[in-house]
Amino acid sequence: VTLLYEGKAKQVFSVSGEPDLVRMEFKDSLTAFNAQKKGDFPAKGMINCQIATLIFQKLIRHGIESHFVRSEGDRAMIVKQLIMLPLEVVVRNRVAGSLAERLGIAEGKPVRAPIVEFYYKNDALADPLVTAEQVESLGLLPHLSISQTHEVLLSLQAFAKKLNQALIKIWQQVGLELVDFKFEVGTDKDGRLLLADEITPDSCRLWDLKTQEKFDKDRFRRDLGGVAEAYHEVLRRLKTDDGGRP
Amino acid sequence: VTLLYEGKAKQVFSVSGEPDLVRMEFKDSLTAFNAQKKGDFPAKGMINCQIATLIFQKLIRHGIESHFVRSEGDRAMIVKQLIMLPLEVVVRNRVAGSLAERLGIAEGKPVRAPIVEFYYKNDALADPLVTAEQVESLGLLPHLSISQTHEVLLSLQAFAKKLNQALIKIWQQVGLELVDFKFEVGTDKDGRLLLADEITPDSCRLWDLKTQEKFDKDRFRRDLGGVAEAYHEVLRRLKTDDGGRP
């Protein structure tokens, strides 16, 4: 078993005897603003791992496949090894965070239609926003021609919108509004686009449907307090959710 | 005669008796990095006015209409009053400037196909890059619905590519490569999209086809010296250009 990769919130290990799989272990760390702000709380890795697991399982019922294969202990999951796209995809249902700041728009303003944004994954460059045309014309997806890149981005946009619709419903079911979220994708050995990484309060902005209270990483980014409590509550709600069955 | 607007490099005055026209007077000032860097040189306004005039005249032969109506003295032109779109449009044929920095790509790298970028015109926000979907979903074009905005941006993209092809030829004719350029557009009273503002070494990156020497505002931005000489030389070449007639 080898440590293949260590990110800000996760470690990825090989799985002996299963070359197409890797073990993704969730750390207790919390980072924000391209890791300029760091923190942690006990059990954070365990909570996020369980949240991500529940979300991946619920997404299957909405026809969305992820890299998730099976749980492994409290804070890890076995996932398919993918060739990752060097993009972070953000989907927005309301203006918040960096978009509110960059464009001078009040946080919370609803958008006319969900916005899908691509960010070029590069820590040294602080993950800059890129347009689809920049990704295509600059060749930011390795080994793909301009027309292949165009096709992948069209698929990715459709995937993002479908994922957004599914996640809106899943979070709504537990009393939370999905304001925006970030996800990553990769292709498996058959060339299929799969959801990767995680869907958790680290990667989603979640506002309580009744109180507008924040149940996400903004509690940490903005020093609002109650970070651990919010993550615990999100997990508690997902665990007790009956999936909307009548 | 009233001063209607004063920008970084131009003043715009009303024209008495002609309510649909305005007089655009070019100042001697040079600014860069959202006006954090300021300079000027004598006759700069005159030179840029004459360059812009020649380019607008040449563009007509390529089927591209601008706001230009007629010259007025050395450093002014009479133009149609337009309702301006709050966007700056950038077209790139090679990576340079802010794009090279933001994405960590070497300056001068050719692109696979010309890139059209939109920037939201707002000095306080330093003109942020926006995607077409952001412009549409956030309602950044006043009074237009999401589908109307979509149509305008499609027209604008087509216009940008046609303008790029024309400008590549016009500058090539005088021994200069068009690396990238920025333009602005507005709609006239009949709702037609017209090229506005200026096309000059302030708004284009122009590299000598033989020597790669820069003949544009980068000489000022990067303290390369010879700023006035470069602008004078661009005007000299345009004036002696026979328009490629055999």
Boltz contact constraints between the chains, C-beta under 6 A:
constraints:
  - contact:
      token1: [A, 102]
      token2: [B, 128]
      max_distance: 6.0
  - contact:
      token1: [A, 104]
      token2: [B, 125]
      max_distance: 6.0
  - contact:
      token1: [A, 111]
      token2: [B, 137]
      max_distance: 6.0
  - contact:
      token1: [A, 112]
      token2: [B, 137]
      max_distance: 6.0
  - contact:
      token1: [A, 112]
      token2: [B, 146]
      max_distance: 6.0
  - contact:
      token1: [A, 113]
      token2: [B, 137]
      max_distance: 6.0
  - contact:
      token1: [A, 115]
      token2: [B, 133]
      max_distance: 6.0
  - contact:
      token1: [A, 115]
      token2: [B, 134]
      max_distance: 6.0
  - contact:
      token1: [A, 115]
      token2: [B, 137]
      max_distance: 6.0
  - contact:
      token1: [A, 125]
      token2: [B, 104]
      max_distance: 6.0
  - contact:
      token1: [A, 128]
      token2: [B, 102]
      max_distance: 6.0
  - contact:
      token1: [A, 131]
      token2: [B, 131]
      max_distance: 6.0
  - contact:
      token1: [A, 133]
      token2: [B, 115]
      max_distance: 6.0
  - contact:
      token1: [A, 134]
      token2: [B, 115]
      max_distance: 6.0
  - contact:
      token1: [A, 137]
      token2: [B, 111]
      max_distance: 6.0
  - contact:
      token1: [A, 137]
      token2: [B, 112]
      max_distance: 6.0
  - contact:
      token1: [A, 137]
      token2: [B, 113]
      max_distance: 6.0
  - contact:
      token1: [A, 137]
      token2: [B, 115]
      max_distance: 6.0
  - contact:
      token1: [A, 146]
      token2: [B, 112]
      max_distance: 6.0
